[in-house]
């Protein structure tokens, strides 16, 4: 069994074969957590999860790229988070790629991120953090606003150094890897040094395919597990079993 802890099957790129992919995943013992990026998408991932008795779950949030396009309404998201299919608050965090010179937008991202952390506390659900090369800034916010919460959360699609990973581990966080590990070998050191009981796997589908060219689907999560097993010199089964156990524990599945 495997769990893709971060995917976006509600995106329009899956409109033609969404159900086919999900059923194929479930037949292959692959569970899925679909991640919301705004209010509408959060509603969509919940509705999608509700169509299946088991194996398909949801997380709700406003992505940092969208905070200037949509006002974060904590009350409305809290209502969504009450749904039994919602297992996390995310993806939320910081990403200055499209607002590099816009300090106002950056400050708004920080404000909304903190509001998500408060929502995670109120709902007792783990937070799913999006970060693009802003690990020190996120660490500072977490240490100030979030250190008292359990079960903490996960750094989605980790792309940082081992030194930063160690700081997140100290706070109680899990760290998740995607198909990027096939062609970004800088992460081998992190994967080798990570405690196996703190690793999660994901696809971020439709993005980050292991071969770069094709659309990714949750079925590709097995390749992420295979690569981690190769880098660590252990069996695929050991990685699959432990990462599944980790995901079930963090997301209370």
Buried (B, 14 or more C-beta within 10 A) or exposed (E): BBBBBBBBBBBEBBEEEBEEBBEBBBEEEBBBBBBBBBBEBBBBBBEBBEEBEEBBBBBBBBBBBBBBEBEBEBEBBBEBBEBEBBBBBBBBBBBBEEBEEEEEBBEBBBEBBBBBBBBBBEBEBBBBBBBBEBBEBBBEBBEEBBEEBEBBBBBBBBBBEBEBBEBBBEBBBBBBBBBBBBEEEEBBEBBEEBEBEBBBBBBBBBBBBBEEEEEBBBBBBBBBBBBBBBBBEEEBEBBBBBBBBBBBEBBEB
